[in-house]
Amino acid sequence: MKYIEVIADDGSSATVAAIAAKVKALDFRFGMRDDAGMRQMRMLVSDNQLQAALDTLQNVLGAQPSARIVVLPVETSLPKADESERKQARSATAARESLYEQVEKNGRLDSNYLILVGLSTIVAAIGLIENNIAVVIGAMVIAPLLGPNLALSLGTALGDVALMRKSAKTLFAGVLLAVALAALLGAFWPGDLSSPELTLRTVAEYDSIVLALASGAAAALSLTTGLSSVLVGVMVAVALLPPAATLGLMLGAGNTTPAMGAALLLAVNIVCVNLSSKLVFFLKGIRPRTWLEKETATRAMRVYILGWLVTLAVLIVIIYVQGSLPV
């Protein structure tokens, strides 16, 4: 459940009460009225009614510049709801606004993001060179590459061009930094670069496509259902950070052919993660609020999915051709 606190003109009180009744609010209360004629109201709604309540309130109160809508979490509620209500709550999709707040924050290009990318790249590169899988997993845990990928997918689902541009820039900067740092390390590394963990990331195969598709879908699903994203973050890092570090190491060492293989694997993973996460957002019904925004988002979604599908098809052809070449 969530509490929705509304601060609006006192003349809208009856309308807000009607909205509470429409969404079957579990509780509705009028608060104090201040000297400016603004009244505080609060309704308790189930998670599966939250999005409908927010959309209706925004449509009604949108013309009031001083109106505010705040969503407050409910940690515990007694007595406990019956089993049918609990099932509905577990299957409810997170509100659009809540998703946006989480994803937009994790898709920002700032110093914290760049520092985490740099640290995780160094850890991953050393782990790959030393064939230490525990170190590689540690790098996957701190890698922040999940954020911009999900932000790009959500931005397309909502038709938010600004979020799409910002997240694409963040993703590009993160991958570029990872490759550059790994290349610098590879250029000065005194030993050879032939460990099994490193060699594994220089070959793109069909199972790599399945892994990346599953990772992106799991990431988006965890976000929309409120499940823990720790494991999902590791899965996405598995698909993105190691090949980026491998690409840089091979470029720094002058190993062109393995670098091309790592670049192909990285491209496959980025495409698949974004494609599958976008499809999950679509199937979960993540849409903009207004009709005009929905039309814009639908067009963006078609272009987005078609572009990723065409790119994936090209990459599959490259993988097939590489597999057909004599060793």
SVG drawing of the C-alpha trace seen along z (x, -y; Angstrom):
<svg xmlns="http://www.w3.org/2000/svg" viewBox="-17 -33 74 57">
<polyline fill="none" stroke="black" stroke-width="0.4" points="0.0,0.0 0.9,-3.6 -0.2,-6.9 -1.0,-9.7 -0.8,-13.1 -2.5,-15.8 -2.1,-19.5 -4.6,-21.5 -7.1,-24.3 -9.9,-23.7 -12.4,-23.9 -10.9,-20.7 -11.7,-18.7 -14.8,-17.1 -13.1,-16.1 -10.2,-14.6 -12.6,-12.7 -14.5,-11.4 -11.1,-10.2 -10.4,-8.4 -13.7,-6.6 -13.1,-5.8 -9.8,-4.1 -11.3,-2.3 -9.0,-4.0 -8.7,-2.0 -8.8,-5.2 -9.3,-8.9 -8.9,-11.9 -9.2,-15.7 -6.4,-17.6 -5.9,-21.2 -6.7,-24.2 -4.1,-27.0 -4.7,-30.7 -4.0,-30.6 -7.0,-28.3 -4.9,-25.1 -6.1,-21.9 -4.1,-18.8 -5.8,-15.4 -4.5,-11.9 -5.7,-8.6 -4.4,-5.1 -4.4,-3.0 -3.3,0.4 -0.3,0.8 -2.4,2.0 -4.5,-1.2 -1.6,-3.7 -1.0,-4.5 -4.7,-5.1 -4.9,-7.4 -1.9,-9.4 -2.9,-9.8 -6.4,-11.0 -5.1,-13.4 -2.6,-14.9 -5.3,-15.4 -7.6,-17.1 -5.0,-19.2 -2.6,-19.9 -4.0,-23.5 -3.1,-24.4 0.6,-25.4 0.7,-25.3 -0.9,-21.8 1.4,-19.0 1.1,-15.2 3.4,-13.2 3.6,-9.4 4.6,-7.9 5.5,-4.2 3.8,-2.0 6.2,0.2 3.7,2.2 -0.1,2.4 -2.2,4.1 -4.3,6.1 -2.8,8.1 -4.6,8.1 -6.3,11.3 -4.5,13.6 -6.3,12.3 -5.3,8.7 -1.7,9.8 -1.5,11.6 -2.7,8.4 -0.1,6.4 2.7,8.8 1.7,8.7 1.3,4.9 3.6,2.9 5.5,0.0 4.1,-3.4 5.5,-5.2 6.7,-8.1 8.5,-5.9 10.2,-4.0 11.3,-7.3 12.8,-8.6 14.9,-5.4 16.0,-5.1 16.8,-8.8 19.0,-8.9 21.0,-5.9 21.4,-7.2 23.1,-10.4 26.6,-11.2 28.4,-12.5 31.7,-12.0 30.4,-9.2 29.4,-7.2 32.7,-7.8 34.7,-6.8 32.7,-3.6 33.2,-2.7 36.9,-3.3 37.3,-1.3 35.2,1.6 37.1,1.6 40.5,1.8 39.3,4.6 37.7,6.5 40.8,6.2 43.1,7.5 40.7,10.3 40.5,11.3 44.3,11.2 45.0,13.2 42.1,15.6 40.5,14.8 36.8,15.2 36.1,14.0 37.8,10.7 35.8,10.4 32.6,11.0 33.6,8.3 34.0,5.9 30.5,6.9 29.0,6.0 30.3,2.4 29.8,1.8 27.2,-0.9 26.4,-0.1 22.9,1.1 21.5,-2.4 22.0,-4.0 20.7,-0.9 17.5,-0.8 17.1,-4.6 17.4,-4.4 14.7,-1.7 12.4,-3.5 12.9,-6.8 11.8,-5.1 8.8,-3.6 7.7,-7.0 8.7,-8.9 11.1,-11.0 13.6,-12.2 15.7,-14.1 16.0,-11.0 17.0,-8.9 19.7,-11.3 21.1,-11.7 21.2,-7.9 22.7,-7.2 25.5,-9.8 26.0,-8.2 26.2,-4.7 28.6,-5.8 30.9,-7.7 30.9,-4.7 31.9,-2.2 34.4,-4.5 36.1,-5.1 36.1,-1.4 37.8,-0.6 40.3,-3.4 41.4,-2.5 41.7,1.2 43.7,0.3 46.1,-1.8 46.5,1.2 47.0,3.6 49.7,1.4 51.9,1.5 51.1,5.0 54.3,6.9 52.9,10.4 50.9,12.1 47.1,11.8 46.1,15.4 44.2,16.4 41.0,18.5 38.7,15.9 40.1,13.3 40.0,15.6 36.4,16.5 35.4,12.8 37.0,12.6 34.4,14.9 30.7,14.0 28.4,17.0 24.7,17.6 24.6,18.3 25.9,14.8 22.7,13.5 20.6,15.6 22.5,14.4 22.2,10.8 18.5,11.0 17.9,12.8 19.9,10.2 18.1,7.2 14.7,8.8 15.5,9.7 16.7,6.2 13.6,4.5 11.4,7.1 13.0,6.5 12.5,2.8 8.8,2.9 8.0,5.5 10.1,4.1 12.2,7.2 15.8,7.0 18.0,5.6 21.3,6.7 21.4,10.0 20.1,8.4 22.8,5.8 25.4,8.6 23.8,10.3 23.9,7.1 27.4,6.5 28.3,10.0 27.0,9.0 28.7,5.6 31.8,4.9 34.0,8.0 33.9,7.7 34.5,3.9 37.5,4.5 38.7,7.3 38.3,5.0 40.5,2.4 43.2,4.9 43.5,6.4 43.6,3.0 46.3,1.9 48.4,5.0 47.9,4.7 46.0,7.9 43.6,6.8 41.7,10.0 40.8,10.8 39.8,7.2 37.4,7.4 35.8,10.5 35.4,8.7 33.9,5.7 31.4,7.9 30.5,9.5 30.1,6.1 27.9,4.9 25.7,8.0 25.2,7.6 24.3,3.9 21.8,4.5 20.2,7.5 20.0,5.9 18.3,2.8 16.0,4.8 14.7,7.2 14.3,4.6 12.3,2.4 10.0,5.4 9.5,6.0 8.5,2.4 6.0,2.7 4.5,5.9 4.2,4.4 2.1,1.6 4.6,-1.2 3.1,-4.1 3.0,-7.9 0.0,-9.6 -1.5,-11.7 -2.8,-10.7 -0.3,-12.9 2.6,-11.5 1.4,-8.0 1.4,-8.6 4.9,-10.0 6.1,-7.0 4.5,-4.5 6.3,-5.9 9.6,-6.0 9.1,-2.4 8.6,-1.1 11.7,-2.9 13.6,-1.8 12.7,1.9 13.1,2.1 16.5,0.5 17.7,2.9 16.2,5.9 18.0,4.9 21.3,4.3 20.9,7.7 20.3,9.4 23.4,7.9 25.4,9.0 24.0,12.6 25.1,12.7 28.6,11.6 28.7,14.3 27.6,16.9 30.2,15.8 32.9,15.9 31.9,19.4 32.0,20.5 35.6,19.2 38.4,21.8 40.4,21.5"/>
</svg>
